[in-house]
Structure formats: C-alpha cells, structure tokens
C-alpha cells in the first residue's frame, strides 16, 4: 500500500514525499479512507504510530478541495485540541509541512507566553487552529476566536487531557462546537472515563485500534538495571560516557528530580538541559531546539513535558525513574521506536520500583532483559526489603505562647506605656 493508492491529492503527495513518507503506517492506512468519506473516528493509538498524519492529511485534503471556502475572509474550519504546548507546536509544524503546496493557513496557540503574536495570526485569518485548552478558552472569551464555523474537530491525547485536569475545559469547548461536524478522538488508553467522553463528542464512529504495547516493545531493544537510588546518577554518567550516544532522552518522575540530574551530570562535565512544567515556554523551546539540532546531547524530561518531543533517530531513552503507570513506559520508549524505526531503551530500577517493573512486563507481555554485570548492581533481595516507615507526627509539640512564635500582637498589648519625660 502506498499513499497514492489512498487517493491523496497531488499537492499533499508532493509535500509528504519531501518528508520521506512512502508507505502509510497501519493507523494511516485504516484511518485516511474513512476520514475522507466524512465519518467520525475513535482511535486508540499513542504518539509515534503516525496518527498526526492520519488525521492531518484528510483534513487538509477536504479543506483544499472545498470550493465554497472563502479565501479572502477565512474562518477557522478545523480545530485540533491537545494537552501540552510542545505537542501543539509539533502538530502545527506537521500541518504546515503537509499543506506546503496548498493555500491553507494554520497557526498554533498555547499558554505560558504573551498572546500578541498569536492574536495577530488569528486576525489575518486561518483555516486550521491547533490549541491547548486554557489559551483557547481565554481567547474565545476575549472575542478573538469563534468556533461556530468548525467542520473538523480533533481531540488528541484524550487520556492525558483528563489526567491533567482538563475535563471541564474540554466540556466547555465541546459545548461551543456546531452540532454538524466531523469529529476525531484519539487516546492511548480507553478507560471508562475516556469512553464516556468520546460518547459526548462522536456520533457513530469508525473505530481504529493500533496495539502500541507489543508493537513498540518489539521494535525497541529494552534492558533494565537493578540499581539503588543513590547510585542512579553514577550509573547514568557511566552509561553516557561509555555508549556516547548522539542523543539521550532521560525521564525523571519529578521536576525537582530532573533539575537534580542536570546538576549531577554537570559535575561529570556532561552538558544536559531539563524540560518540565516549571520552565518558561521560551526555556522549554530553547532546550528542545538545542536537543533537536544536536547542540545538547542529553535532555532530561518529565512525562508531561515530553509530549511532543519528536526527534528523528533518537539514539537512547533512559527511564531514570520507572513510571508507576505501565502505559507511560510504552509512551516513553516509543520516543526511540517511532513509526518503523527501532531504538534502545534502558531502565533503572530501585528495589522499591520492582512492582512497577512487573506491571510493565505484564502490559507488554514480555520479560525485559536484566543487565546483571555492571558497576552499580543492587544485590538486595526484594523479599527481605522492608520499606522505610513514615515519620510519626508529634502530637505533644509545645503550644505556642506569647514569646514562642505565637501571637504577633502580644508585643503591642504588653508594650510599656511611655513614662512622662522628666523636666
């Protein structure tokens, strides 16, 4: 199967050929014909399966071939809503590349930066808008955006949207959409909450499922290192210096942990940058740009911030902290096994993280190879491991009294009265 056999318009074929696309991925092969017929779609697929092209190409084609579209006074006809700034930027870049030889205009809006450039682009008129929920609702409230002309609506990474607390924002957006529209809904997992949400957005959708767990696991060479938490920095330093990969993406569970890893590597003269929610948008884009162009070879990221990281031929992914949600592991290692590429993923597993490892292996239905011969092996037996007790609260603390960090007004009450001055 080739893209030409999917009856893609010539200008789009030319654009995707320049991107190196020749044969569609499974989700593209299944989705594009359905979407070109105007049907709703419910897709269970993760980032890295080629789903952006699966929905972008048919949307571009339908808008391009719409002879009723007003080129002089453009209205927003397509809306793509996604949870993170990085992913929104990546999707917009793909739309721009695929529509290169058409007259379609698109832009992206997201929070964390001033809105001036974004509103200026909106005023010029656009056909396709990629947005994060908060900034979208903000600019709707200010009157810069109306959704009454939307014909194609895409909700991407729906599971992450709910995890990040965007459910109420999504419901507000859906309430403003025209009833007559084509709707596309993508999620890596399908828990009950996601199924219920999809029912409010979709009519009678065509369902596409791409099993990411085994597909990703089969493409990526995976290994796990049993290592104590205190030795993780030394093991990471050793592996980077020994393997000398062109690009390494390291996953940290917390923002503070990501910054700490950067500092530890700096002491070993390894340049790394961190990307997480506490960084400004400019800092995040700069770090991501440095990583993509090879200026920085090591990027430390949290899971949410890593959404949208699309680096061709990523050499190595390191799970510095194992995730407690097994699907997150699949998302992570998929960064180095995108589309038809293969990759390497290494995981560090402290004794407290062993249950997480078992959950991951259960999901991907395979055992991950354990590297038993390395400098920082944690030889502790899990059966004899006793988790540290949480510190007990001290209920016998001394009560605050005046003079003991108590009422700050006590000085005013007890302040000695001024004595009459002696003449």
C-alpha positions as CSV (number, residue, x, y, z in Angstrom):
1,X,0.0,0.0,0.0
2,X,1.2,3.5,-0.9
3,X,-0.1,6.9,-0.2
4,X,-1.0,7.3,-3.9
5,X,-3.3,4.3,-3.6
6,X,-5.2,6.1,-0.8
7,X,-6.2,8.8,-3.3
8,X,-4.3,11.6,-1.7
9,X,-4.3,14.9,-3.7
10,X,-1.2,15.6,-5.7
11,X,0.0,18.7,-3.7
12,X,-0.2,16.8,-0.5
13,X,1.6,13.8,-2.0
14,X,4.4,16.0,-3.1
15,X,4.7,17.5,0.4
16,X,4.7,14.2,2.3
17,X,7.2,12.8,-0.2
18,X,9.6,15.5,0.8
19,X,9.1,14.4,4.4
20,X,10.2,10.9,3.3
21,X,6.8,9.3,3.6
22,X,6.2,6.5,1.0
23,X,4.1,3.8,2.7
24,X,1.4,4.6,5.3
25,X,1.6,3.2,8.8
26,X,-1.3,0.9,9.9
27,X,-3.3,3.7,11.6
28,X,-2.8,5.9,8.4
29,X,-3.9,3.1,6.1
30,X,-7.0,2.4,8.2
31,X,-8.0,6.0,9.0
32,X,-7.4,8.1,5.9
33,X,-10.0,6.4,3.6
34,X,-12.6,6.6,6.4
35,X,-12.0,10.2,7.2
36,X,-12.1,11.2,3.5
37,X,-15.6,9.8,3.5
38,X,-16.5,12.3,6.3
39,X,-17.0,9.7,9.1
40,X,-16.2,10.2,12.8
41,X,-13.3,8.3,14.1
42,X,-12.4,6.8,17.5
43,X,-8.7,5.9,17.5
44,X,-6.8,4.0,20.2
45,X,-3.2,4.9,19.4
46,X,-0.2,6.5,21.0
47,X,2.3,9.1,19.8
48,X,4.8,7.5,17.5
49,X,2.3,5.5,15.5
50,X,1.9,8.1,12.8
51,X,-1.5,9.3,14.0
52,X,-0.8,13.0,13.4
53,X,-0.6,12.4,9.6
54,X,-3.6,10.0,9.9
55,X,-5.8,12.9,10.8
56,X,-3.9,15.9,9.3
57,X,-3.8,14.6,5.7
58,X,-7.5,14.0,5.2
59,X,-8.4,17.3,7.0
60,X,-6.0,19.2,4.7
61,X,-7.4,17.4,1.6
62,X,-11.0,18.1,2.4
63,X,-10.4,21.8,3.1
64,X,-8.2,22.1,0.0
65,X,-10.9,20.6,-2.2
66,X,-13.7,22.7,-0.7
67,X,-14.7,25.1,-3.4
68,X,-17.0,27.0,-1.1
69,X,-14.2,28.1,1.2
70,X,-13.7,31.9,1.3
71,X,-10.0,32.6,0.6
72,X,-10.4,36.3,1.3
73,X,-12.3,36.1,4.6
74,X,-11.0,32.9,6.2
75,X,-12.9,31.2,9.0
76,X,-11.5,28.6,11.4
77,X,-12.8,25.4,9.8
78,X,-10.6,22.8,11.7
79,X,-9.7,22.7,15.4
80,X,-7.2,20.4,17.0
81,X,-7.0,20.4,20.8
82,X,-4.1,18.8,22.6
83,X,-2.9,18.8,26.2
84,X,0.7,20.3,26.0
85,X,2.4,23.2,24.4
86,X,5.2,21.0,22.9
87,X,2.7,18.6,21.3
88,X,0.6,21.5,19.9
89,X,3.7,23.0,18.3
90,X,4.7,19.7,16.8
91,X,1.2,19.1,15.3
92,X,1.1,22.6,13.8
93,X,4.6,22.0,12.3
94,X,3.3,18.8,10.6
95,X,0.2,20.6,9.3
96,X,2.4,23.3,7.9
97,X,4.6,20.7,6.2
98,X,1.8,18.6,4.8
99,X,-0.1,21.7,3.4
100,X,3.0,23.3,1.9
101,X,1.7,23.2,-1.6
102,X,-1.8,24.3,-0.8
103,X,-3.1,27.8,0.1
104,X,-4.3,26.7,3.5
105,X,-3.2,28.7,6.6
106,X,-2.8,27.4,10.1
107,X,-1.5,28.6,13.4
108,X,-0.9,27.3,17.0
109,X,-1.9,28.9,20.3
110,X,-0.8,27.9,23.8
111,X,-0.3,29.5,27.2
112,X,2.9,30.4,29.0
113,X,3.8,33.2,26.5
114,X,2.3,36.6,25.6
115,X,-0.7,36.4,23.3
116,X,0.3,39.2,20.9
117,X,1.8,37.1,18.1
118,X,-0.9,34.5,18.4
119,X,-3.8,37.0,18.1
120,X,-2.0,38.8,15.2
121,X,-2.0,35.5,13.3
122,X,-5.7,34.9,14.1
123,X,-6.6,38.4,12.8
124,X,-5.0,37.6,9.4
125,X,-7.4,34.7,9.0
126,X,-6.7,31.0,9.3
127,X,-8.2,27.7,8.2
128,X,-6.7,25.3,10.8
129,X,-6.1,26.0,14.5
130,X,-4.1,23.9,16.9
131,X,-4.6,24.8,20.5
132,X,-4.2,23.9,24.2
133,X,-7.4,24.1,26.2
134,X,-6.6,27.0,28.5
135,X,-5.4,29.5,25.9
136,X,-8.2,28.5,23.5
137,X,-10.9,29.3,26.1
138,X,-9.1,32.5,27.1
139,X,-9.0,33.9,23.5
140,X,-12.6,32.8,22.9
141,X,-13.6,34.8,26.0
142,X,-11.7,37.8,24.6
143,X,-13.5,37.6,21.3
144,X,-10.5,36.6,19.1
145,X,-11.9,33.1,18.3
146,X,-15.3,31.7,17.4
147,X,-15.9,28.0,17.0
148,X,-19.2,28.3,15.1
149,X,-17.6,27.6,11.7
150,X,-15.7,24.4,12.8
151,X,-16.2,21.5,10.4
152,X,-13.4,19.2,11.6
153,X,-12.7,18.7,15.3
154,X,-9.8,16.6,16.7
155,X,-9.3,15.8,20.4
156,X,-5.8,14.4,20.7
157,X,-4.2,12.6,23.7
158,X,-7.5,12.5,25.5
159,X,-6.3,10.3,28.3
160,X,-3.5,12.8,29.1
161,X,-6.0,15.6,28.8
162,X,-8.1,14.0,31.6
163,X,-5.0,13.2,33.7
164,X,-4.0,16.8,33.6
165,X,-7.4,18.0,34.8
166,X,-8.7,19.5,31.5
167,X,-12.1,17.7,31.6
168,X,-14.1,20.8,32.4
169,X,-12.3,22.9,29.8
170,X,-13.0,20.2,27.2
171,X,-16.7,20.1,28.0
172,X,-16.8,23.9,27.6
173,X,-15.1,23.7,24.2
174,X,-17.5,20.9,23.0
175,X,-20.5,23.0,24.0
176,X,-19.4,25.7,21.6
177,X,-18.9,23.5,18.6
178,X,-21.5,23.2,15.8
179,X,-23.6,20.0,16.0
180,X,-22.9,19.2,12.4
181,X,-19.1,18.4,12.2
182,X,-16.7,15.6,11.7
183,X,-15.1,14.6,15.0
184,X,-11.9,12.6,15.6
185,X,-11.0,11.3,19.1
186,X,-7.6,9.8,19.9
187,X,-6.4,8.2,23.2
188,X,-3.6,5.8,24.0
189,X,-5.8,4.1,26.6
190,X,-9.6,3.6,26.8
191,X,-10.7,3.6,30.5
192,X,-14.4,4.1,31.3
193,X,-14.0,7.9,31.7
194,X,-12.5,8.2,28.2
195,X,-15.2,6.0,26.6
196,X,-17.9,8.2,28.3
197,X,-16.2,11.4,27.0
198,X,-15.9,10.0,23.5
199,X,-19.7,9.3,23.5
200,X,-20.3,13.0,24.0
201,X,-18.1,14.0,21.1
202,X,-18.7,11.3,18.5
203,X,-21.8,10.1,16.7
204,X,-21.4,6.6,15.3
205,X,-17.6,6.5,14.9
206,X,-15.4,4.1,12.9
207,X,-13.0,2.5,15.4
208,X,-9.3,2.1,14.8
209,X,-7.0,0.4,17.3
210,X,-3.3,0.1,17.0
211,X,-1.9,-2.1,19.7
212,X,1.1,0.0,20.9
213,X,2.3,-2.2,23.8
214,X,3.6,-5.1,21.8
215,X,4.3,-3.2,18.6
216,X,6.6,-0.7,20.4
217,X,8.1,-3.4,22.7
218,X,9.1,-5.5,19.7
219,X,10.8,-2.6,17.9
220,X,12.8,-1.3,20.9
221,X,15.8,-3.1,22.4
222,X,15.0,-3.0,26.2
223,X,17.1,-3.6,29.2
224,X,16.8,-2.9,32.9
225,X,19.5,-2.2,35.5
226,X,18.8,-3.1,39.2
227,X,20.5,-0.2,41.0
228,X,20.0,1.6,44.3
229,X,18.5,5.1,44.1
230,X,21.7,6.6,45.5
231,X,23.8,5.0,42.6
232,X,21.5,6.1,39.8
233,X,23.4,9.3,39.0
234,X,26.7,7.4,38.8
235,X,25.2,4.7,36.5
236,X,23.7,7.3,34.2
237,X,27.1,9.1,34.0
238,X,28.9,5.8,33.3
239,X,26.4,4.8,30.5
240,X,26.5,8.1,28.7
241,X,30.3,8.2,28.7
242,X,30.6,4.5,27.7
243,X,28.0,4.4,25.0
244,X,28.5,8.0,23.8
245,X,25.1,8.2,22.1
246,X,24.3,11.0,19.7
247,X,21.1,11.9,21.6
248,X,19.8,10.7,25.0
249,X,16.4,11.4,26.4
250,X,16.2,10.8,30.2
251,X,12.9,10.5,32.0
252,X,12.5,11.8,35.6
253,X,9.4,11.3,37.7
254,X,9.6,14.8,39.1
255,X,10.5,18.3,38.1
256,X,12.9,18.7,41.0
257,X,14.5,15.4,40.1
258,X,15.0,16.5,36.5
259,X,16.9,19.6,37.7
260,X,19.0,17.5,40.1
261,X,20.0,15.1,37.3
262,X,21.2,18.1,35.2
263,X,23.4,19.3,38.2
264,X,24.8,15.8,38.8
265,X,25.8,15.4,35.1
266,X,27.3,18.9,35.0
267,X,29.8,17.8,37.8
268,X,30.9,15.0,35.4
269,X,31.3,17.6,32.6
270,X,28.2,16.2,30.7
271,X,26.1,19.0,29.3
272,X,22.4,18.4,29.8
273,X,19.2,20.5,29.9
274,X,15.9,19.9,31.6
275,X,12.4,20.4,30.3
276,X,9.4,20.4,32.6
277,X,6.4,22.4,33.7
278,X,8.3,24.9,35.9
279,X,10.4,26.1,33.0
280,X,9.1,29.0,30.9
281,X,7.9,28.3,27.4
282,X,10.9,30.0,26.0
283,X,13.3,27.9,28.1
284,X,11.5,24.7,27.1
285,X,11.6,25.6,23.4
286,X,15.2,26.6,23.6
287,X,16.2,23.3,25.4
288,X,14.1,21.3,22.9
289,X,15.7,23.2,19.9
290,X,19.2,22.6,21.3
291,X,18.4,18.9,21.6
292,X,16.9,18.5,18.1
293,X,19.9,20.3,16.4
294,X,22.5,18.3,18.4
295,X,23.8,21.2,20.4
296,X,22.7,19.4,23.6
297,X,23.1,15.7,23.5
298,X,21.2,14.9,26.8
299,X,17.7,16.1,27.6
300,X,16.1,15.4,31.0
301,X,12.3,15.4,30.8
302,X,9.2,14.8,32.9
303,X,6.4,12.8,31.2
304,X,4.0,15.7,30.6
305,X,6.7,17.9,29.1
306,X,8.0,15.1,26.9
307,X,4.7,15.1,25.0
308,X,5.5,16.4,21.5
309,X,9.2,15.6,21.6
310,X,9.7,14.3,18.0
311,X,13.4,13.7,17.3
312,X,14.4,11.7,14.3
313,X,16.8,8.8,15.0
314,X,16.8,9.3,18.8
315,X,19.6,7.1,20.0
316,X,18.7,6.3,23.6
317,X,15.9,6.6,26.1
318,X,16.7,6.2,29.8
319,X,14.0,5.6,32.4
320,X,15.9,7.1,35.3
321,X,12.7,6.5,37.4
322,X,10.4,3.7,36.4
323,X,6.8,5.1,36.0
324,X,4.1,3.8,38.3
325,X,1.7,3.7,35.3
326,X,2.8,1.0,32.9
327,X,1.2,2.7,29.8
328,X,3.6,5.6,30.5
329,X,6.5,3.3,30.0
330,X,5.2,2.5,26.5
331,X,4.9,6.2,25.7
332,X,8.5,6.8,26.9
333,X,10.2,4.0,25.0
334,X,8.1,4.9,21.9
335,X,10.2,8.0,21.6
336,X,13.1,5.9,20.3
337,X,11.0,3.5,18.2
338,X,8.8,5.8,16.2
339,X,6.9,4.6,13.2
340,X,9.1,2.0,11.6
341,X,12.3,2.9,13.4
342,X,14.0,0.8,16.1
343,X,15.7,2.0,19.2
344,X,17.3,1.4,22.6
345,X,15.6,1.9,26.0
346,X,17.4,1.4,29.3
347,X,15.6,1.5,32.7
348,X,17.0,2.0,36.2
349,X,15.1,0.0,38.8
350,X,15.5,0.6,42.6
351,X,14.2,-2.2,44.9
352,X,11.1,-0.1,45.7
353,X,10.3,0.1,41.9
354,X,10.3,-3.7,41.3
355,X,6.5,-3.9,41.5
356,X,6.3,-1.2,38.7
357,X,8.6,-3.4,36.6
358,X,6.3,-6.4,37.0
359,X,3.3,-4.3,35.9
360,X,5.2,-3.1,32.8
361,X,6.2,-6.6,31.8
362,X,2.6,-7.7,32.3
363,X,1.3,-4.9,29.9
364,X,3.9,-5.5,27.2
365,X,3.7,-9.3,27.6
366,X,7.4,-9.9,27.7
367,X,10.2,-10.0,30.1
368,X,12.7,-7.2,30.0
369,X,16.4,-8.3,30.0
370,X,18.1,-7.6,33.3
371,X,21.8,-6.4,33.0
372,X,23.4,-8.2,35.9
373,X,27.0,-7.3,35.1
374,X,27.5,-3.6,35.8
375,X,29.4,-1.5,38.3
376,X,26.5,-0.5,40.5
377,X,24.4,-3.7,40.9
378,X,21.8,-3.6,43.7
379,X,22.0,-7.1,45.0
380,X,19.4,-6.7,47.8
381,X,16.7,-9.3,47.9
382,X,13.3,-7.9,47.4
383,X,11.7,-10.4,49.8
384,X,13.8,-9.1,52.7
385,X,13.3,-5.5,51.9
386,X,11.3,-3.5,54.4
387,X,10.1,-0.1,53.2
388,X,11.1,2.8,55.5
389,X,8.4,3.8,57.9
390,X,6.8,7.2,57.5
391,X,7.8,9.6,60.3
392,X,5.2,9.8,63.0
393,X,3.5,13.1,63.8
394,X,4.4,14.6,67.1
395,X,1.2,15.4,68.8
396,X,3.0,16.6,72.0
397,X,4.5,19.7,70.5
398,X,4.7,22.7,72.8
399,X,1.8,25.0,72.4
400,X,2.5,28.4,71.0
401,X,2.6,31.1,73.7
402,X,3.4,34.8,73.6
403,X,7.1,35.0,73.0
404,X,7.2,31.5,71.4
405,X,6.3,32.4,67.8
406,X,2.7,32.9,69.0
407,X,0.5,36.0,68.7
408,X,2.5,38.7,66.9
409,X,0.3,41.3,68.5
410,X,1.4,40.3,72.0
411,X,4.2,43.0,72.0
412,X,1.7,45.6,71.2
413,X,-0.6,44.6,74.1
414,X,2.3,44.4,76.6
415,X,4.2,47.3,75.3
416,X,5.1,49.5,78.3
417,X,3.4,52.9,78.3
418,X,5.7,55.9,77.7
419,X,6.6,57.4,81.0
420,X,6.3,61.2,81.3
421,X,9.5,62.9,80.5
422,X,11.4,64.3,83.4
423,X,11.7,68.1,83.1
